[in-house]
């Protein structure tokens, strides 16, 4: 049984990255819904992210999305983040919102379009240099809609060529994190559809290339914790995009659809040493109808609760039951940890850090939501494509 002091120490050291785009307006595929007080600039996004970190104590980094967060001076933006008690996290590329990318970006049959996409990826590495970011996160919407539309193998060759160029540009302390998605927006074939494809490319590239597991990017019934266990075993799990989904890639609050799945994933992270390694725990969510900052705080808390339960698993007892073939006993060890109410433990952890035991209540009482609704009037609100 893990000692409570060790669990508390692990939880205190946890770091969960929030995404800049989650603070902006978003919606369904049919409409983007505007909310009052939404940030208009990358700096205002950082202001909101600072509130999440202030009340949770475990969200010190913010991922940027280019060009949505494009500014004239990225070093100055990083300095502003530091002033708010934050750091710039992963830099996310965007090769899916330009008319030129209708048939793909780095996998496009036209070399001119591929060059344009590659130049953007290299620009993102420049931004990493300026902000001190460690991770470049790549997700490609590339694929085909019809059989015969393009040569599947040639598209993999083009993808490999682009990844080679980006990998060669990385600094010694920088990483390439390759994300996958098994469908959408390409309806027939997707160029990076699964963890195996992403793993194959990362393995070929070398030690600075690792796989990102987005918890919403899988077919129904996929055993995501198995994927996590294998990637950790191979030293190729670079990070997570945490979210939740009921039907497809809904990008809902992590743990909303299946908190037991999140617990199982976090147990494999703890068991595989991922909690103390360089695995990046990032949120990738779009809060369409709920208050954004509160939703992000709740998402961070959901990850914390799943982590606490995973840390409480009696691994010695579990190992004995597994070795003895005690199927029900082994399952009971996991279920005992999952059914533990860890909220009082997390409240203690926060109070020992000088934080309020209930981050949501503390944020609501702060007046920040009312302040930004009053102050952020006029200008262009941030959102998808802005």
SESE-339945 format. One line per 5 residues: number of its first residue (from 1); their letters; for each residue y, x negated, z negated of N, C-alpha, C. Coordinates in steps of 0.001 Angstrom, whole numbers, plus 500000, padded with zeros to 6 digits. Example, Ala and Ser with C-alpha at 12.3 -4.5 7.8 and 13.67 -1.06 7.14 Angstrom:
! SESE-339945
1> AS> 494310,486810,492200,495500,487700,492200,496700,486800,492200 | 497750,487150,492920,498940,486330,492860,500030,487100,492130
END
This chain:
! SESE-339945
1> XXXXX> 498809,499148,500000,500000,500000,500000,501244,499110,500000 | 502148,499378,500927,503386,498606,500993,504268,498941,499800 | 504775,497920,499137,505622,498132,497975,506924,498809,498394 | 507445,499752,497562,508703,500422,497901,509846,499445,498160 | 509877,498331,497435,510947,497353,497641,510878,496753,499040
6> XXXXX> 509654,496508,499534,509494,495951,500870,509886,496975,501926 | 509557,498242,501684,509949,499301,502619,511468,499400,502678 | 512106,499362,501518,513565,499437,501480,514202,498260,502206 | 513656,497075,502011,514212,495889,502667,514092,496008,504183 | 512946,496517,504647,512755,496676,506082,513730,497699,506648
11> XXXXX> 513917,498803,505942,514827,499835,506416,516268,499347,506435 | 516616,498525,505473,517972,497978,505424,518255,497067,506606 | 517216,496382,507076,517399,495439,508184,517303,496101,509556 | 516999,497391,509587,516826,498081,510867,518143,498178,511622 | 518056,498134,512955,519239,498254,513804,518918,499180,514963
16> XXXXX> 519731,500213,515144,519533,501204,516192,520786,501248,517057 | 520606,501002,518336,521742,500937,519261,522081,502318,519807 | 523361,502656,519818,523768,503948,520367,524369,503742,521757 | 524251,504738,522637,524728,504608,524012,526139,505161,524183 | 526981,504442,524868,528360,504896,525056,528413,506260,525726
21> XXXXX> 527492,506505,526673,527553,507742,527445,527216,508973,526611 | 526553,508778,525479,526211,509924,524633,527443,510528,523969 | 528529,509765,523918,529760,510265,523310,530608,511048,524305 | 530266,510967,525593,531028,511653,526626,530427,512998,526972 | 531087,513702,527875,530603,515002,528312,529341,514858,529157
26> XXXXX> 528418,515775,528974,527199,515780,529771,526717,517222,529875 | 525599,517406,530574,525115,518770,530750,523773,518797,531430 | 523469,519892,532051,522237,520035,532802,522455,519510,534219 | 521458,519676,535082,521640,519314,536481,522592,520258,537196 | 523004,521346,536526,523820,522364,537174,525278,522351,536723
31> XXXXX> 525525,521863,535506,526906,521850,535023,527074,520848,533891 | 528224,520177,533883,528616,519322,532770,529517,520146,531856 | 529183,520182,530573,529922,520996,529616,530934,520137,528868 | 532181,520562,528889,533248,519825,528212,533353,520258,526755 | 533644,519288,525881,533891,519572,524475,535247,519003,524081
36> XXXXX> 535856,519579,523081,537121,519063,522582,536899,517739,521857 | 537867,516834,522000,537820,515578,521264,536936,514512,521874 | 536420,514756,523080,535556,513772,523727,536368,512537,524113 | 535802,511331,523988,536534,510112,524352,537004,510124,525807 | 538128,509470,526023,538674,509334,527373,538573,507913,527893
41> XXXXX> 538294,506980,527019,538234,505567,527392,537057,504903,526692 | 536622,503742,527178,535576,503014,526458,535955,502693,525011 | 537222,502436,524764,537627,502131,523392,537462,503346,522483 | 537767,504520,522995,537570,505716,522178,536088,505986,521944 | 535239,505626,522912,533795,505715,522674,533391,504793,521525
46> XXXXX> 533947,503597,521505,533645,502668,520414,534153,503200,519086 | 535292,503873,519103,535805,504473,517864,534792,505461,517293 | 534221,506277,518174,533234,507262,517708,531945,506578,517258 | 531532,505551,517995,530328,504811,517616,530498,504163,516241 | 531720,503733,515945,531987,503125,514641,531773,504132,513512
51> XXXXX> 532018,505413,513789,531771,506441,512779,530274,506573,512481 | 529458,506483,513537,528013,506559,513345,527536,505403,512473 | 528028,504211,512783,527616,503039,511997,528154,503124,510568 | 529349,503655,510422,529968,503750,509094,529124,504593,508147 | 528528,505661,508660,527814,506584,507782,526306,506356,507746
56> XXXXX> 525760,505627,508713,524326,505325,508679,524048,503891,508255 | 524958,502972,508573,524779,501574,508207,523805,500810,509078 | 523224,501456,510108,522191,500797,510907,522446,500916,512406 | 523681,501180,512812,523990,501343,514235,525129,500415,514648 | 524918,499091,514571,526017,498146,514789,526300,497800,516248
61> XXXXX> 525453,498244,517180,525659,497876,518577,525789,499114,519454 | 526525,498949,520554,526773,500050,521487,526450,499575,522893 | 525597,500311,523580,525262,499991,524964,526361,500501,525894 | 526684,499706,526895,527667,500113,527906,526960,500480,529204 | 527613,501321,529997,527082,501736,531298,528152,501461,532341
66> XXXXX> 527790,500667,533332,528748,500280,534363,528409,501016,535656 | 529365,501709,536288,530813,501618,536115,531439,502614,535147 | 530656,503426,534446,531262,504414,533564,532169,503779,532514 | 531843,502549,532081,532627,501874,531043,533388,500675,531598 | 533729,500732,532862,534434,499601,533478,535843,499477,532914
71> XXXXX> 536219,498240,532582,537567,497911,532099,538027,496636,532795 | 539305,496331,532649,539852,495122,533283,539459,493860,532528 | 539298,493972,531208,539051,492792,530376,537891,493090,529421 | 536705,492609,529771,535531,492890,528948,535511,492070,527661 | 536077,490890,527705,536161,490095,526481,537040,490805,525452
76> XXXXX> 538133,491400,525935,539007,492160,525039,538281,493382,524491 | 537456,494033,525319,536686,495187,524844,535699,494755,523762 | 535062,493613,523954,534146,493096,522939,534902,492781,521650 | 536113,492247,521792,536928,491981,520619,537313,493255,519891 | 537602,494292,520651,537929,495582,520033,536717,496127,519286
81> XXXXX> 535536,495973,519881,534311,496411,519209,534146,495691,517869 | 534378,494392,517861,534259,493622,516624,535243,494124,515572 | 536435,494488,516015,537428,495023,515077,536947,496318,514426 | 536080,497041,515118,535538,498289,514573,534218,498073,513829 | 533823,496813,513664,532567,496517,512980,531346,496656,513861
86> XXXXX> 531547,496560,515188,530465,496755,516155,530292,495528,517040 | 529215,495544,517834,529010,494562,518898,528588,495300,520162 | 528830,494682,521291,528375,495251,522554,526892,494960,522707 | 526126,495999,523007,524687,495861,523169,524308,495700,524632 | 523301,496432,525055,522793,496296,526414,523832,496751,527442
91> XXXXX> 523837,496060,528567,524640,496480,529708,523711,497206,530671 | 524042,498463,530962,523216,499295,531830,523844,499382,533211 | 523053,499116,534232,523539,499182,535607,523452,500613,536124 | 524153,500860,537229,524132,502183,537859,524024,501998,539363 | 522830,502219,539889,522618,502156,541344,522090,503501,541837
96> XXXXX> 522643,504592,541273,522146,505916,541637,523254,506938,541846 | 524522,506530,541768,525611,507497,541927,526574,507084,543032 | 526033,506550,544093,526835,506156,545253,526145,506713,546497 | 526935,507252,547420,526350,507836,548626,525494,506839,549400 | 525839,505557,549311,525060,504546,550023,523620,504468,549522
101> XXXXX> 523373,504963,548312,522048,504830,547708,521167,506071,547939 | 521504,506859,548944,520739,508073,549235,519274,507755,549503 | 518999,506629,550160,517623,506230,550463,517147,505084,549567 | 517883,504840,548498,517509,503772,547580,518617,502769,547417 | 518424,501842,546502,519421,500792,546249,518810,499440,546589
106> XXXXX> 518174,498787,545625,517570,497481,545908,516316,497610,546778 | 515798,498819,546920,514624,499047,547779,515001,499681,549112 | 516263,499871,549368,516757,500523,550584,516315,499748,551819 | 515984,500427,552919,515587,499705,554134,516710,498902,554769 | 517959,499212,554453,519113,498518,555030,519508,497348,554132
111> XXXXX> 519508,496142,554690,519831,494948,553905,521254,494980,553360 | 522170,495628,554085,523567,495710,553623,523657,496513,552326 | 522937,497611,552268,522932,498420,551050,522256,497657,549909 | 521180,496980,550219,520502,496191,549177,521443,495124,548614 | 522220,494504,549472,523163,493478,549017,524226,494082,548105
116> XXXXX> 524699,495262,548467,525693,495955,547627,525115,496222,546239 | 523877,496708,546181,523237,496990,544899,523040,495715,544095 | 522593,494660,544750,522382,493393,544048,523696,492848,543508 | 524760,492945,544286,526065,492477,543808,526465,493212,542535 | 526160,494495,542465,526472,495249,541249,525659,494736,540061
121> XXXXX> 524382,494452,540283,523552,493939,539194,524065,492586,538708 | 524476,491752,539623,525021,490441,539241,526353,490602,538516 | 527134,491604,538917,528371,491910,538193,528051,492271,536739 | 526968,493001,536541,526577,493383,535178,526235,492146,534340 | 525645,491131,534967,525370,489896,534231,526683,489196,533875
126> XXXXX> 527653,489248,534782,528976,488697,534462,529563,489396,533240 | 529382,490705,533172,529888,491470,532029,529141,491072,530758 | 527855,490798,530876,527100,490300,529730,527704,488999,529216 | 528047,488116,530140,528653,486846,529744,529952,487074,528983 | 530759,488013,529466,532078,488247,528877,531997,488940,527522
131> XXXXX> 530977,489779,527325,530883,490560,526086,529941,489951,525060 | 529155,488945,525471,528161,488385,524566,526904,489216,524475 | 526691,490084,525451,525516,490947,525441,524264,490141,525748 | 523159,490534,525115,521885,489859,525331,521060,490509,526425 | 521169,491829,526585,520222,492568,527411,520873,493225,528621
136> XXXXX> 520233,493083,529760,520577,493815,530972,519481,494852,531189 | 519833,496117,531143,518838,497177,531290,518935,497787,532671 | 517817,497756,533388,517762,498215,534764,516865,499440,534880 | 517417,500501,535433,516619,501654,535840,517003,501993,537272 | 516003,502143,538110,516242,502415,539523,515755,503813,539878
141> XXXXX> 516627,504577,540522,516260,505903,541005,515574,505822,542365 | 515266,504637,542807,514715,504404,544151,513346,505059,544319 | 513121,505569,545507,511842,506150,545860,511952,506890,547182 | 510935,507652,547525,510943,508415,548768,510591,509873,548490 | 511004,510737,549380,510730,512170,549234,509573,512664,550091
146> XXXXX> 509227,511912,551150,508203,512386,552075,507234,511266,552445 | 505969,511603,552628,505016,510602,553132,505489,510028,554458 | 505408,508719,554576,505824,508066,555802,507300,507764,555891 | 508085,508227,554931,509534,508013,554974,509883,506530,555005 | 509147,505726,554236,509351,504279,554211,508032,503642,553809
151> XXXXX> 507953,502348,554000,506735,501618,553683,506716,501277,552194 | 505734,501805,551480,505678,501664,550024,505601,500197,549615 | 504761,499418,550279,504609,498010,549907,505880,497220,550193 | 506532,497503,551308,507775,496793,551636,508839,497059,550584 | 508858,498269,550067,509840,498593,549023,509575,497770,547761
156> XXXXX> 508316,497533,547436,508004,496672,546288,508446,495237,546547 | 508319,494788,547788,508785,493437,548142,510291,493329,547963 | 511011,494352,548389,512477,494337,548258,512888,494372,546788 | 512178,495175,546008,512451,495224,544572,512238,493859,543938 | 511140,493219,544274,510844,491899,543713,511911,490886,544092
161> XXXXX> 512379,490957,545314,513409,490020,545771,514692,490183,544951 | 515100,491437,544699,516304,491679,543906,516119,491228,542466 | 514970,491537,541889,514717,491130,540509,514708,489614,540377 | 514176,488931,541368,514186,487464,541351,515608,486929,541274 | 516500,487514,542082,517888,487046,542122,518591,487297,540791
166> XXXXX> 518343,488458,540205,518969,488765,538918,518408,487853,537828 | 517118,487676,537821,516470,486833,536805,517016,485409,536861 | 517212,484895,538068,517727,483532,538225,519152,483401,537696 | 519889,484510,537656,521283,484491,537203,521396,484589,535682 | 520352,484992,534990,520427,485182,533546,520655,483863,532815
171> XXXXX> 521383,483942,531706,521558,482784,530852,520351,482570,529967 | 520365,481475,529242,519210,481108,528411,518896,482152,527344 | 519914,482820,526822,519721,483766,525731,519816,485217,526192 | 519674,485432,527491,519772,486780,528030,518416,487259,528543 | 518256,488601,528570,516996,489187,529008,517243,490269,530058
176> XXXXX> 516244,490475,530880,516198,491587,531821,515195,492590,531279 | 515636,493821,531050,514763,494878,530552,514577,495908,531658 | 513340,496069,532115,513054,496954,533242,512475,498277,532741 | 513158,499344,533096,512767,500691,532685,511963,501352,533806 | 511159,502328,533451,510366,503052,534446,510515,504555,534218
181> XXXXX> 510202,505327,535268,510226,506784,535172,509281,507342,536218 | 508354,508182,535787,507254,508515,536686,507626,509521,537779 | 508770,510180,537669,509220,511072,538734,510728,511246,538622 | 511309,511840,539647,512711,512221,539691,513655,511014,539676 | 514562,510960,540635,514870,511975,541639,514028,511878,542916
186> XXXXX> 513169,510879,543027,512304,510763,544203,511079,511652,544004 | 510779,512494,544984,509758,513526,544789,508374,513125,545302 | 508294,512143,546199,506984,511739,546704,506496,510456,546040 | 507292,509409,546123,506924,508146,545481,508144,507558,544793 | 507927,507055,543594,508986,506389,542836,508665,504902,542783
191> XXXXX> 509661,504048,542968,509390,502617,543116,509041,501923,541805 | 509510,502445,540666,509066,501941,539354,508633,503164,538552 | 507423,503682,538805,507018,504967,538241,506325,504899,536884 | 505896,503710,536458,505084,503654,535241,505188,502273,534607 | 504620,502194,533384,504725,500936,532633,503943,499819,533301
196> XXXXX> 502888,500152,534021,502109,499117,534690,502896,498428,535783 | 503641,499219,536569,504470,498636,537623,505562,497764,537016 | 506217,498294,535977,507267,497511,535319,506691,496238,534709 | 505533,496358,534077,504883,495195,533464,504522,494140,534512 | 504005,494577,535648,503615,493632,536697,504810,492823,537183
201> XXXXX> 505942,493510,537382,507139,492792,537832,507648,491846,536743 | 507637,492298,535496,508129,491448,534404,507220,490255,534175 | 505930,490461,534293,504984,489355,534116,505208,488285,535168 | 505445,488723,536399,505686,487765,537484,507002,487019,537284 | 508016,487723,536765,509332,487113,536623,509346,486009,535571
206> XXXXX> 508734,486271,534404,508723,485257,533364,509115,485794,532006 | 509324,484907,531035,509498,485316,529632,510797,486056,529345 | 511784,485967,530205,513055,486658,529961,513076,488062,530557 | 511935,488547,531041,511840,489896,531596,510844,490705,530774 | 511273,491864,530278,510414,492703,529449,510600,494169,529812
211> XXXXX> 509693,494999,529328,509641,496405,529706,510364,497269,528671 | 511070,498283,529160,511676,499295,528302,510838,500564,528374 | 510528,501126,527213,509802,502384,527134,510789,503496,526786 | 511065,504363,527754,511853,505568,527496,510878,506668,527113 | 511037,507226,525918,510032,508164,525428,509991,509466,526220
216> XXXXX> 510987,509749,527047,510973,510955,527863,510427,510756,529251 | 510108,509528,529619,509755,509206,530999,508247,509153,531245 | 507518,510127,530732,506070,510127,530885,505567,511521,531220 | 504401,511551,531836,503760,512835,532104,503343,513489,530787 | 503258,514819,530758,502801,515499,529532,501438,514979,529096
221> XXXXX> 501306,514748,527798,500047,514289,527244,499844,512792,527271 | 500794,512044,527835,500660,510591,527869,500664,510025,526448 | 499752,509099,526178,499682,508453,524873,500666,507280,524866 | 501899,507554,524485,502958,506543,524545,502691,505423,523550 | 502122,505756,522399,501870,504703,521410,500842,503692,521917
226> XXXXX> 499940,504115,522783,499006,503170,523395,499756,502183,524276 | 500692,502682,525065,501510,501812,525915,502272,500810,525053 | 502854,501300,523964,503602,500434,523051,502698,499347,522479 | 501490,499732,522063,500562,498765,521476,500192,497676,522480 | 499916,498074,523722,499524,497090,524739,500678,496155,525070
231> XXXXX> 501878,496710,525253,503028,495866,525594,503361,494906,524455 | 503245,495357,523216,503466,494464,522082,502412,493356,522056 | 501178,493734,522313,500096,492748,522327,500342,491670,523373 | 500936,492072,524497,501206,491127,525581,502566,490433,525455 | 503327,490777,524417,504648,490185,524240,505644,490624,525287
236> XXXXX> 505487,491858,525810,506342,492318,526890,507076,493625,526583 | 507129,494021,525316,507924,495187,524949,509334,494721,524604 | 510268,495028,525492,511644,494599,525262,512454,495579,524446 | 512130,496859,524572,512921,497829,523835,512503,499253,524134 | 513192,500165,523459,512979,501600,523630,514268,502262,524085
241> XXXXX> 514127,503318,524852,515165,504328,524998,514615,505558,524289 | 515097,505801,523079,514591,506913,522293,515289,508209,522707 | 514502,509221,522968,514986,510578,523168,513803,511514,522984 | 513987,512767,523315,512921,513740,523147,512988,514727,524298 | 511845,515293,524629,511832,516253,525719,510773,517320,525463
246> XXXXX> 511052,518521,525972,510094,519614,525893,509373,519823,527223 | 510078,519634,528336,509472,519860,529640,509481,518602,530497 | 510651,518013,530703,510756,516802,531514,511701,515852,530798 | 512517,515126,531519,513392,514125,530903,514634,514803,530340 | 514454,515533,529242,515541,516340,528705,516606,515511,527989
251> XXXXX> 516252,514332,527504,517190,513492,526754,517742,514202,525518 | 516883,514950,524849,517279,515592,523603,517208,514591,522453 | 517628,515033,521270,517597,514160,520110,516182,513675,519846 | 516040,512395,519606,514729,511811,519356,514061,512508,518179 | 512779,512814,518350,512038,513476,517299,512177,514978,517286
256> XXXXX> 512981,515540,518201,513205,516985,518189,511961,517739,518633 | 511266,517239,519654,510122,517953,520209,508834,517629,519465 | 508659,516375,519092,507380,515960,518509,507612,514811,517523 | 508031,515123,516297,508269,514052,515319,507010,513268,514986 | 505845,513893,515119,504602,513178,514848,504376,512088,515889
261> XXXXX> 504743,512348,517136,504634,511322,518176,505543,510132,517854 | 506772,510419,517421,507699,509345,517067,507129,508510,515929 | 506530,509156,514939,505878,508433,513844,504751,507551,514370 | 503924,508070,515264,502808,507285,515796,503316,506066,516567 | 504395,506270,517323,504991,505148,518051,505490,504094,517076
266> XXXXX> 506204,504532,516042,506769,503574,515100,505682,502884,514288 | 504556,503555,514064,503466,502866,513378,502946,501715,514233 | 502788,501936,515529,502328,500844,516395,503352,499716,516452 | 504625,500061,516365,505668,499025,516314,505513,498189,515050 | 505357,498865,513916,505191,498149,512645,503907,497332,512660
271> XXXXX> 502800,497929,513083,501517,497256,513098,501510,496075,514052 | 502237,496188,515167,502236,495133,516170,503308,494073,515994 | 504074,494156,514905,505101,493152,514654,506396,493378,515392 | 506527,494519,516059,507735,494785,516828,508955,495054,515986 | 508731,495455,514744,509869,495770,513889,510629,494522,513469
276> XXXXX> 509948,493392,513449,510594,492144,513032,510810,491196,514213 | 510628,491691,515439,510820,490844,516621,512122,491224,517314 | 512235,490908,518589,513455,491188,519330,513427,492526,520057 | 512516,493412,519696,512471,494727,520326,513758,495477,520014 | 514399,496004,521057,515661,496728,520905,515379,498219,520741
281> XXXXX> 515889,498793,519678,515713,500214,519422,516997,500932,519836 | 516956,501506,521016,518145,502119,521598,517947,503621,521753 | 519023,504365,521620,519019,505781,521949,519463,505937,523400 | 518871,506893,524106,519337,507261,525443,519301,508780,525508 | 520392,509380,525121,520423,510826,524946,521717,511407,525489
286> XXXXX> 521651,512651,525892,522834,513380,526337,522942,514651,525501 | 524024,514771,524782,524194,515889,523855,525093,516926,524526 | 524457,517955,525053,525142,518897,525928,525804,520050,525187 | 525130,520596,524176,525632,521796,523509,525902,521561,522027 | 525464,520420,521501,525649,520130,520081,526801,519131,519900
291> XXXXX> 527462,519128,518729,528522,518146,518472,527969,516726,518613 | 528638,515909,519390,528047,514650,519836,527847,513635,518709 | 528861,513375,517929,528738,512347,516901,527702,512761,515858 | 527727,514032,515465,526735,514496,514499,525319,514412,515067 | 525172,514706,516358,523848,514634,516982,523342,513198,517008
296> XXXXX> 524238,512255,517248,523828,510853,517269,523469,510382,515864 | 524247,510792,514883,523900,510460,513493,522525,511025,513143 | 522280,512275,513518,520981,512886,513231,519862,512138,513949 | 520095,511692,515165,519081,510938,515912,518756,509628,515204 | 519786,508930,514745,519569,507688,513994,518742,507974,512746
301> XXXXX> 519068,509044,512049,518334,509413,510844,516876,509744,511170 | 516639,510392,512309,515266,510718,512697,514437,509458,512924 | 515047,508455,513562,514341,507183,513753,514082,506520,512413 | 515063,506560,511524,514882,505979,510193,513727,506648,509447 | 513662,507971,509522,512608,508689,508798,511234,508363,509363
306> XXXXX> 511115,508298,510690,509829,507945,511297,509432,506522,510933 | 510425,505637,510885,510160,504249,510524,509691,504141,509075 | 510369,504855,508189,509988,504818,506769,508553,505298,506593 | 508183,506360,507266,506814,506865,507160,505809,505853,507712 | 506170,505204,508822,505278,504195,509399,505091,503021,508451
311> XXXXX> 506158,502648,507765,506070,501543,506812,505234,501901,505587 | 505126,503192,505291,504381,503639,504112,502879,503765,504360 | 502447,503615,505606,501012,503708,505886,500272,502630,505095 | 499243,503032,504374,498424,502098,503597,497488,501397,504575 | 497925,500274,505100,497175,499600,506156,495860,499008,505651
316> XXXXX> 495818,498629,504370,494556,498135,503815,493514,499252,503777 | 493923,500415,503258,493004,501553,503197,492614,502005,504597 | 493565,501960,505504,493283,502350,506884,492257,501410,507510 | 492424,500110,507270,491498,499140,507819,490088,499314,507291 | 489967,499623,506000,488643,499846,505403,487985,501066,506032
321> XXXXX> 488731,502152,506145,488177,503374,506720,487768,503157,508175 | 488575,502422,508914,488242,502158,510314,486984,501304,510421 | 486872,500282,509576,485706,499403,509618,484427,500144,509239 | 484552,501129,508372,483384,501897,507930,483078,503074,508844 | 483888,503258,509882,483672,504387,510768,483977,505721,510123
326> XXXXX> 484847,505708,509118,485218,506926,508399,486344,507605,509175 | 485974,508435,510115,486946,509040,511025,487971,509879,510265 | 487500,510776,509417,488417,511651,508695,489239,510877,507672 | 488628,509892,507032,489353,509092,506051,490480,508313,506691 | 490210,507730,507844,491242,506966,508541,492388,507877,508977
331> XXXXX> 492037,509026,509528,493073,509974,509940,493894,510441,508750 | 493225,510635,507604,493925,511096,506402,494958,510085,505922 | 494662,508791,506073,495630,507762,505661,496918,507907,506464 | 496773,508087,507781,497962,508266,508614,498690,509560,508254 | 497928,510639,508067,498554,511927,507775,499250,511925,506425
336> XXXXX> 498699,511209,505459,499354,511121,504150,500739,510499,504290 | 500835,509439,505096,502134,508796,505297,503075,509716,506055 | 502569,510360,507106,503430,511233,507906,503953,512404,507095 | 503134,512936,506192,503533,514108,505409,504368,513759,504184 | 504633,512479,503976,505474,512065,502853,506936,512404,503143
341> XXXXX> 507613,513006,502197,509044,513282,502326,509807,511997,502000 | 510301,511328,503018,510970,510038,502827,512478,510182,502670 | 512987,511384,502715,514440,511563,502607,515006,511052,501288 | 514350,511279,500144,514877,510690,498898,514887,509159,498941 | 513867,508555,499550,513829,507097,499659,514989,506591,500499
346> XXXXX> 515261,507253,501624,516360,506825,502483,517711,507067,501808 | 517799,508119,501032,519038,508347,500283,519278,507207,499298 | 518215,506742,498642,518340,505593,497739,518773,504340,498489 | 518175,504110,499654,518529,502937,500461,520018,502967,500797 | 520509,504129,501198,521921,504226,501573,522827,504007,500356
351> XXXXX> 522473,504610,499240,523310,504451,498052,523340,503005,497587 | 522212,502307,497720,522175,500895,497346,523027,500045,498290 | 523293,500561,499484,524164,499873,500431,525620,500309,500299 | 525890,501197,499362,527244,501696,499188,527602,502808,500148 | 526577,503452,500730,526807,504539,501673,526531,505880,501009
356> XXXXX> 527049,506933,501615,526748,508280,501133,525283,508590,501411 | 524608,509284,500514,523187,509567,500725,522910,510492,501902 | 523872,511339,502248,523725,512277,503366,524780,511948,504425 | 524412,511195,505480,525399,510781,506477,526081,511947,507191 | 525340,513006,507491,525932,514149,508181,527005,514805,507322
361> XXXXX> 526685,515051,506073,527657,515681,505177,528882,514798,504998 | 528664,513492,504894,529784,512570,504714,530680,512562,505949 | 530069,512580,507129,530883,512608,508342,531676,513903,508430 | 531035,515014,508136,531741,516297,508217,532927,516335,507269 | 532765,515714,506114,533839,515719,505120,534959,514734,505459
366> XXXXX> 534704,513824,506410,535683,512771,506705,536900,513275,507460 | 536772,514383,508166,537881,514895,508964,537998,514265,510339 | 537062,513371,510703,537168,512676,511990,537076,513655,513167 | 536184,514613,513087,536018,515559,514189,537297,516351,514430 | 537942,516788,513359,539193,517529,513498,540297,516622,514035
371> XXXXX> 540291,515364,513597,541324,514416,514032,541263,514180,515533 | 540063,513933,516060,539982,513621,517491,540234,514861,518352 | 539922,516039,517845,540240,517249,518599,541749,517404,518739 | 542473,516970,517725,543931,517082,517753,544578,515970,518569 | 544056,514752,518426,544694,513586,519042,544307,513375,520504
376> XXXXX> 543091,513714,520874,542616,513420,522230,542892,514598,523164 | 544154,514792,523418,544592,515860,524301,545214,515230,525537 | 544824,515742,526703,545312,515152,527944,544432,513992,528398 | 544690,513506,529588,543877,512420,530116,542561,512931,530671 | 541731,512007,531094,540439,512334,531700,539326,512063,530720
381> XXXXX> 538607,513108,530323,537484,512913,529407,536371,512134,530078 | 535709,511302,529284,534549,510555,529791,533370,511506,529981 | 532553,511199,530948,531365,512011,531207,530549,511407,532313 | 529576,512134,532756,528725,511640,533833,529597,511294,535038 | 529495,510078,535481,530235,509638,536654,531635,509179,536351
386> X> 532030,509156,535063,533384,508725,534699,533317,507593,533701
END
